[in-house]
Every structure is written in C-alpha cells, then in structure tokens.
Amino acid sequence: SEALLERYAPLKVGQKAVIVAKVKFENGWAGREKTLAMGATGTISSVDFAKGKFWFDFVPDHEWWKDHEGNEHETDSPHSDCLSEKFLAASPEA
C-alpha cells in the first residue's frame, strides 16, 4: 500500500537523490551514460516495491542524448529512469 511505501522506502517522492552505483548500459539504456553516471543528481518521482526491493523513478537534473553522429545534447524535458534502491541515496544537497 502507499502508506507502507511512504513509511519504509529509503527515498520519498519529491526527494533529491544521487546515483551511488554504476548503472549498466545495455539495450534501451545505451546513450544514457552521462545522464546516469555516478554522482548524477535528480528527483524521485515515484516509489514501488517489487522483487524484494524498492524501485524509484528518478528524474535527472540534467539529461543528455546522443544524435546519430554520437554528439551529446542536453535536453530540457528529462525522462524518468526506474532504478532499484542499490543505485540511489539521498542527496547531501537536499
């Protein structure tokens, strides 16, 4: 239930978070290396619990994408990425 998620989740919706573990970049994650690098900050937009762990939708503060020539561009409409609790911690800047 939402109340249990709110009570036990290590991060809450709206909280600032930082990536603290290396994310594997396979399949649909290709091109997200800079956006989801260790130390990247963002905001938690939703929380869930599945497969024995907490999962968070993480909206990065800065998001880059690569064009077909490999050039990086920053976007002003970031997406959310679903990451498990092992990848995120509360941001010390929060």
C-alpha positions in Angstrom: 0.0 0.0 0.0 1.0 3.6 -0.4 1.2 4.1 3.3 3.8 1.3 3.7 5.8 2.6 0.8 5.8 6.1 2.3 6.9 4.7 5.7 9.6 2.2 4.7 11.1 3.4 1.5 14.5 4.9 1.9 13.7 7.7 -0.5 10.4 9.6 -0.8 8.6 11.1 -3.8 9.9 14.6 -4.3 13.2 13.9 -2.5 16.5 14.8 -4.1 18.7 11.7 -4.8 22.2 10.9 -6.1 23.4 7.9 -8.1 25.8 6.0 -6.0 26.5 2.8 -8.0 27.4 2.1 -11.6 24.4 1.6 -13.9 24.8 -1.0 -16.7 24.1 0.5 -20.1 22.5 -2.2 -22.2 19.6 -2.4 -24.6 17.4 0.7 -24.2 20.0 2.3 -21.7 22.5 2.9 -24.5 23.4 6.6 -24.7 22.4 7.3 -21.1 26.0 7.0 -19.7 26.4 10.7 -18.9 22.8 11.2 -17.6 23.0 8.2 -15.2 26.7 8.5 -14.2 27.7 8.0 -10.5 27.2 11.3 -8.8 24.4 12.5 -11.0 21.5 14.1 -9.1 17.8 14.1 -9.6 14.4 13.9 -8.0 12.3 10.8 -7.1 9.0 10.9 -9.0 7.5 7.6 -7.8 8.3 4.7 -5.5 7.3 1.0 -5.8 8.3 -2.3 -4.2 8.8 -5.4 -6.3 11.1 -8.5 -6.4 12.1 -7.8 -2.8 13.4 -4.3 -3.2 12.4 -0.7 -3.6 12.3 0.8 -7.1 12.3 4.5 -7.8 11.5 6.6 -10.9 14.5 9.0 -11.0 14.2 12.3 -13.0 17.7 13.6 -13.6 18.6 17.2 -13.0 20.5 17.1 -16.3 19.8 14.8 -19.2 21.9 14.3 -22.3 21.1 12.4 -25.5 23.3 11.3 -28.4 22.5 12.0 -32.0 23.2 9.6 -34.9 26.8 11.0 -35.1 27.5 10.5 -31.4 27.3 14.2 -30.4 25.8 14.8 -27.0 23.0 17.3 -26.4 21.3 18.4 -23.2 17.5 18.2 -23.2 15.2 20.5 -21.3 12.5 17.7 -20.9 14.1 14.9 -18.9 12.7 11.4 -18.7 12.5 9.3 -15.7 14.5 6.1 -15.3 13.5 3.2 -13.0 16.4 2.3 -10.7 16.5 0.0 -7.7 17.5 1.1 -4.2 21.1 -0.1 -4.7 21.8 2.7 -7.2 20.4 5.7 -5.2 20.9 7.5 -2.0 19.5 10.8 -0.5 21.4 13.7 -2.0 23.5 15.6 0.6 22.4 18.8 -1.1 18.7 18.1 -0.1 
